[in-house]
Amino acid sequence: MAGLPVAIGYGEITNAVPYWRTRGIIIDPGVTLTVQAGAVVKAIDSSSTLTVLGTLVAQGTAAAPAVFLDRR
C-alpha cells in the first residue's frame, strides 16, 4: 500500500486548520489516529486514500462534526 503511515502509537488531527491529504494515510495496526470535533480532512485527489488497519477515532459532535471530504 502506498501512503504516509501513521507510525507512532498515537496521532491527532486538530480543528485549527483543514488537513489536506496529499497522499494516502495508513493507520497501522496498534496505532490510533484521533480526529478532533470540528476538524476537516480533505483529499487532494483519488490517490489520497485513508486505510485503517488500527483505530480511527472521529470525535465529532452534532454541533462540531469531524468532516472527511474529497476534492469536489
WOHUDA-V380982 format. One record per backbone hydrogen bond with DSSP energy under -1.0 kcal/mol. NH is the residue of the N-H (numbers start at 1). CO is the residue of the C=O. Records with the same first field share a line. If there is no record, write none. Layout:
BEGIN
NH->CO + CO
END
This chain:
BEGIN
4->24
6->26
7->5
11->32
13->34
19->40
21->42
25->49
26->4
27->51
31->28
32->9
33->55
34->11
35->57
36->13
39->36
41->67
42->19
43->69
44->21
48->45
49->47
51->25
53->27
54->27
55->31
57->33
59->35
61->64
67->39
69->41
END
